[in-house]
Amino acid sequence: MHFHRDKKTAYGGPDGGNGGRGGHVILKGNSQLWTLLHLKYRKHVIAENGNPGEEQNRTGADGKDEIIEVPLGTIARHAESEDILCEINEDGQEVILTPGGRGGKGNSFFATPTNRAPTHVQPGEPGIEEWIVLELKLLADVGLVGFPNAGKSTLLAALSAAKPKIADYPFTTLTPNLGVVAYRDNKSFVMADIPGIIEGAAEGKGLGIRFLKHIERNSLLLFLIPADSQDITKEFAVLMGELKKYNPELLDKKRILAISKSDLLDEELRAEKEKDIPEEIPTVFISAVTNQGLLELKDMIWKHLQ
């Protein structure tokens, strides 16, 4: 509330300005993000308050909006009611998740011909406080494909903070494990350790369909064959054959071949193994135990995901 006063005006009219609105909390789609890892330690998001109005009918500045960038496919859900508030599906798409409170009205707003000197104002709305849960509906960017005991769980444990069960017998992994793999410049992607495939899986042998259905939801397939395999080309052909029997469309997905347990090879053995590798697929030699080739593998995965 304010009335105009200067050296020439003793009793001027009302000139109190309106207040600015509070800042919004906004969700924004970013196609360069793949996970919600960057929000893991950011539990509270607080937008700025609006500034109060000033004399000479000056409106207060709006509070600064708080923009949360999320990957495409993110769903915002109310924590208590579990109602879906919005879904981000496009790059650059913006949705006001929690709106800022409206600014109040200064006393000049209430001036009328019959009340030319109002002495009351309207306070601004208080900010909204609420809990929102963000979910990423995509299963994984990278699916690990290989025979039981090929080292898939060991690789996932080495690349991410996931702690899958690891043992030296087949079918240690009975359900898919997800791990978020940190990459350069705060980027990350999701890798799925899926139960091992065996010949005849498409007909239901082993874990069969329970395993194969998860492959359909991965962008990239990372085939894992151990370095001590008798015939790398044959094992790769069996894996591809099972995918084709289950769903021929799976063969359209991008593929990378990683030769695991490469710490078992010396230079001479590695040269022999390189002759036994299918030519049509990008290949990298890795060891989850010694970290050999893991950075090269992550670079290759990121390049293909792009």
C-alpha positions in Angstrom: 0.0 0.0 0.0 1.4 3.4 -1.0 0.2 6.9 -1.8 2.0 9.3 -4.1 4.1 11.9 -2.3 6.6 14.5 -3.6 7.6 18.1 -2.8 4.7 19.4 -4.9 2.1 16.8 -3.9 1.1 16.4 -0.2 -1.9 14.2 -0.8 -1.5 12.2 -4.0 -3.5 9.2 -5.1 -2.7 5.5 -4.5 0.3 4.2 -6.4 1.1 0.9 -4.8 1.9 -1.7 -7.5 0.9 -5.3 -7.8 3.1 -8.2 -6.7 4.8 -10.6 -9.1 3.7 -14.3 -9.3 5.7 -17.0 -7.7 8.0 -19.1 -9.9 6.6 -22.3 -11.5 8.2 -25.7 -11.2 8.4 -26.9 -14.9 9.2 -30.3 -16.4 11.1 -30.0 -19.7 11.9 -32.9 -22.1 15.5 -33.3 -23.1 16.3 -36.0 -25.8 20.0 -36.0 -24.6 19.1 -37.4 -21.2 18.5 -41.1 -20.8 17.9 -41.6 -17.1 16.7 -39.7 -14.0 20.1 -40.3 -12.3 20.9 -36.5 -12.2 17.8 -36.0 -9.9 18.7 -38.8 -7.5 20.1 -36.4 -4.8 17.8 -33.5 -5.5 14.9 -34.2 -3.3 13.5 -30.7 -2.9 12.9 -28.3 -5.8 11.9 -24.8 -4.7 11.0 -22.0 -7.1 11.6 -18.4 -6.2 9.0 -16.2 -4.5 7.5 -13.3 -6.5 8.7 -9.8 -5.5 6.4 -7.3 -3.9 4.9 -4.4 -5.8 6.5 -1.0 -5.3 5.5 2.7 -5.4 4.7 4.5 -8.6 2.6 1.6 -9.7 5.6 -0.6 -10.3 4.8 -4.3 -10.5 7.0 -6.7 -8.6 9.2 -9.1 -10.7 7.9 -12.7 -11.1 9.8 -15.4 -9.2 12.4 -17.4 -11.3 10.9 -20.6 -12.7 12.6 -23.8 -11.7 13.0 -26.0 -14.8 13.7 -29.8 -14.3 15.0 -31.4 -17.4 14.0 -35.1 -17.8 14.4 -37.8 -20.5 11.6 -38.5 -23.0 9.1 -41.0 -21.6 9.1 -39.5 -18.1 5.7 -39.7 -16.2 4.9 -37.3 -13.3 2.6 -39.0 -10.8 1.1 -37.5 -7.6 2.7 -39.2 -4.6 -0.5 -39.6 -2.6 -3.3 -40.1 -5.2 -0.9 -41.8 -7.7 -2.8 -39.9 -10.5 -0.7 -39.3 -13.6 -0.3 -35.5 -14.0 1.6 -35.4 -17.3 3.9 -37.3 -19.6 6.9 -35.9 -21.4 7.3 -37.4 -24.9 8.9 -34.6 -27.0 12.2 -32.8 -26.9 11.7 -29.3 -25.6 8.1 -30.0 -24.4 7.4 -28.0 -21.2 4.7 -28.7 -18.6 4.0 -26.6 -15.5 4.1 -29.2 -12.8 3.5 -27.0 -9.8 2.3 -23.5 -10.6 3.5 -20.5 -8.6 1.1 -18.5 -6.5 -0.5 -15.4 -8.1 0.8 -12.0 -7.1 -1.3 -9.8 -4.8 -2.9 -6.5 -5.8 -1.6 -3.1 -4.7 -4.0 -0.4 -3.3 -4.0 1.4 -6.7 -5.9 -1.6 -8.2 -8.8 -0.9 -5.8 -9.2 2.8 -6.6 -12.7 3.8 -7.8 -14.5 7.1 -8.4 -16.2 6.7 -5.1 -13.1 5.3 -3.2 -10.2 7.3 -4.5 -7.9 6.5 -1.6 -8.2 2.8 -0.8 -6.2 1.7 2.2 -6.5 -2.1 1.7 -4.5 -4.5 -0.5 -4.9 -8.1 -1.6 -2.1 -10.4 -0.4 -0.5 -12.8 -2.9 -1.3 -16.5 -2.9 0.9 -18.8 -0.9 3.1 -21.3 -2.8 1.9 -24.9 -3.3 3.9 -27.6 -1.6 3.4 -31.2 -2.9 5.2 -34.5 -3.5 5.6 -35.6 -7.1 7.1 -39.0 -8.2 8.9 -39.1 -11.5 9.0 -42.4 -13.4 10.8 -43.4 -16.6 8.6 -45.9 -18.4 11.3 -47.2 -20.7 12.8 -50.5 -19.5 16.4 -50.2 -20.7 18.6 -48.7 -23.4 20.9 -51.7 -23.6 20.0 -55.4 -23.1 22.7 -57.9 -22.3 22.3 -61.1 -24.4 24.3 -64.2 -23.9 24.4 -67.8 -22.7 24.1 -68.5 -18.9 27.4 -67.8 -17.1 28.8 -65.5 -19.9 29.6 -62.8 -17.4 26.5 -60.5 -17.9 25.9 -59.9 -14.2 29.6 -59.3 -13.5 29.7 -56.7 -16.3 26.6 -54.9 -15.0 28.1 -54.8 -11.5 31.3 -53.4 -12.9 29.6 -50.6 -15.0 26.9 -49.6 -12.5 25.9 -49.6 -8.9 23.6 -52.5 -9.4 24.3 -55.6 -7.3 23.0 -58.6 -9.2 23.5 -62.1 -7.8 26.8 -63.5 -9.3 27.9 -67.1 -9.1 29.7 -69.7 -11.3 26.6 -71.7 -12.2 24.0 -71.3 -14.9 20.8 -69.2 -14.4 22.1 -67.2 -11.4 20.0 -64.4 -12.8 16.3 -65.4 -12.7 14.8 -61.9 -13.2 16.1 -58.9 -15.1 18.3 -56.5 -13.2 18.6 -52.8 -14.2 21.7 -50.7 -13.7 22.3 -47.0 -14.5 25.6 -46.6 -16.2 27.3 -43.2 -15.8 28.9 -41.8 -18.9 30.8 -38.6 -19.7 29.4 -35.1 -19.0 26.8 -36.3 -16.5 25.1 -38.4 -19.2 23.9 -41.9 -18.4 22.1 -44.9 -19.8 20.2 -47.9 -18.5 21.5 -51.4 -18.9 19.5 -54.6 -18.3 21.1 -57.9 -17.2 18.6 -60.4 -18.6 18.5 -64.2 -17.7 20.7 -66.2 -20.0 19.5 -67.7 -23.2 19.9 -71.4 -24.2 19.3 -73.2 -27.5 15.6 -73.8 -27.7 14.6 -70.8 -25.6 12.1 -69.7 -28.2 10.3 -73.0 -27.7 10.3 -72.4 -23.9 13.5 -74.2 -22.8 15.3 -72.8 -19.9 13.7 -69.5 -18.9 12.4 -69.2 -22.4 9.8 -66.6 -23.0 10.3 -65.1 -19.6 13.7 -64.0 -20.9 13.0 -63.2 -24.5 10.0 -60.8 -23.9 12.3 -58.3 -22.2 14.6 -58.1 -25.2 11.8 -56.4 -27.2 12.0 -53.3 -25.0 15.7 -52.5 -25.4 17.1 -50.1 -27.9 20.4 -51.8 -28.3 21.4 -55.5 -27.9 24.9 -56.2 -26.4 25.9 -59.8 -27.1 28.3 -61.2 -24.5 30.3 -64.3 -25.4 33.2 -65.4 -23.1 36.7 -65.5 -24.4 37.1 -69.2 -23.5 34.2 -70.1 -25.9 35.1 -73.0 -28.3 33.4 -71.2 -31.3 32.4 -67.6 -31.0 30.8 -67.4 -34.4 28.6 -70.5 -33.7 27.5 -69.2 -30.3 26.6 -65.8 -31.9 24.6 -67.7 -34.6 22.7 -69.7 -32.0 21.8 -66.5 -30.1 20.7 -64.7 -33.2 18.7 -67.8 -34.3 16.7 -67.9 -31.0 15.9 -64.2 -31.3 14.7 -64.7 -34.9 12.5 -67.6 -33.9 10.9 -65.6 -31.2 10.4 -62.4 -33.1 12.1 -61.6 -36.4 11.8 -57.9 -35.7 14.5 -58.2 -33.0 17.1 -58.6 -35.8 16.4 -55.0 -36.8 17.8 -53.7 -33.5 21.4 -52.4 -33.3 23.9 -54.9 -32.0 27.3 -54.9 -30.4 29.5 -58.0 -29.6 31.6 -58.0 -26.4 34.1 -60.8 -25.8 34.1 -61.1 -22.0 36.7 -62.6 -19.7 39.5 -61.3 -22.1 42.0 -61.2 -19.2 42.3 -64.9 -19.9 43.9 -64.3 -23.3 47.5 -63.4 -24.2 48.3 -61.6 -27.4 48.7 -64.8 -29.4 45.3 -66.3 -28.3 43.6 -62.9 -28.8 44.8 -62.8 -32.4 43.4 -66.3 -33.0 40.0 -65.3 -31.5 39.8 -62.2 -33.7 39.8 -64.5 -36.7 36.7 -66.3 -35.2 34.6 -63.2 -34.8 31.6 -62.4 -37.1 32.6 -59.5 -39.4 29.1 -57.8 -39.6 29.0 -56.7 -36.0 31.1 -54.1 -34.0 33.3 -56.0 -31.5 35.2 -55.1 -28.4 37.3 -57.3 -26.0 36.5 -56.6 -22.4 37.2 -57.9 -18.9 34.9 -56.8 -16.0 37.5 -58.0 -13.5 40.5 -55.9 -14.8 38.3 -53.1 -16.4 39.9 -53.8 -19.8 38.0 -52.3 -22.6 35.1 -51.0 -20.5 35.6 -47.3 -21.5 35.8 -48.3 -25.1 32.6 -50.4 -24.7 30.7 -47.4 -23.1 31.9 -45.1 -26.0 30.7 -47.7 -28.5 27.3 -48.1 -26.8 26.8 -44.3 -26.5 27.6 -43.8 -30.2 25.1 -46.4 -31.2 22.4 -45.1 -28.9 22.7 -41.7 -30.5 
